[in-house]
Amino acid sequence: MQQTDELIAPIDIDTTNEGFTLILFNDSHHDFDEVINQLIKATGYGYDKAESITLEVHNKGKAAVIMGKLEKCLSVQNVLEEIALRTSIEVNS
């Protein structure tokens, strides 16, 4: 699978874009439904938003999940990593 540095437009949980972006990376260990369900659990997004992020991760190798405060990114990251999804948090420039 080809990976690029291009990300989907992140969806805000918070009303602010300050600080950080949580990135989700593709892997070969989880199926679409697992990732979609975990995104819904972690973020509260509806099915369509979670599916869109999952497809972006699959097609591009990674996708932005949320932007906001570090605490919120860490909270969502912890839930995603419950099933060993690979993530990172980047500082917004």
N, C-alpha and C positions, 0 to 999 in steps of 0.2 A: 504494500500500500504506500502510495506517495504521500509524504507529509509536507506541509507548507507552514510558513509563519503567519499566514493570514488567519484571523479569528473572526467569528461571527460577532455582530454587535451584541455586547453583553446586555443582559436584562437585569435591571436594578431590583433588588429587594428593598434596599433603603432608598430614600428620596434623594440621596446625595451620591455623587460619583467620587467622593474623596478617597484618596489613599491607595487602595489595593484592588487587584483583580484576581479572582480564583480561576485557575485554568484546569480543565479536565483533559486527560490524554487518552488516546485510543490504546486498547490492548486486545489480545486474542483470547482472554480468559472469561469474558462476560458477554452474554447475549444482549440483544437490544432491550428486551423486556426488563432484565435485571437493572440495566443502567437507567432506563426511563423511570422505573419504580423508585430507585434510590434517589434520583434527582427530585422526584416529587416529594419524597420523604424529607430530603435535606432542605429543600427550598420552599415548598408549598406551591410550586408552579403547577399549572394545569397540565393535562396530558400532552396537549399540542406543543406547549413551550418545551417541555422535557423531551419530547420526541424530536423537536427541531434541533436542540442542543446535541442529542445523541447522534443524529444523522450528520451534523457538522463534525463531531469528533470522529465518526467513522470515515467520512469522506476527506477530511483535511488533516487528521491526526491529532487535532486538539481543538478546543473551543473555550471561550470565556463563559463562565457560569454566572458569576455576579461581579459587581464592582461595589466598593463601599469601604466601610471601616474594617480594620484588621480583625476585630472581635467577631464581626458577622462572617467574614471570610473563613476564619478559623472554625466557627461553629458549623458552617455548611461543609467545610473540608472534613471535619471529624465524622460527620454522618456518611459522606461519600466513601471515606476510607474504611468504614465498618465492613464493607464487602471487598476491600482491597482494591478499590479504584485508585488509579494513579493521578495525583493532583499536584499543583504547586500554586503558591501565592506570589504574585509579582507586584512590585511597587509601581504605581502609575507615575508617569513622567509629566 
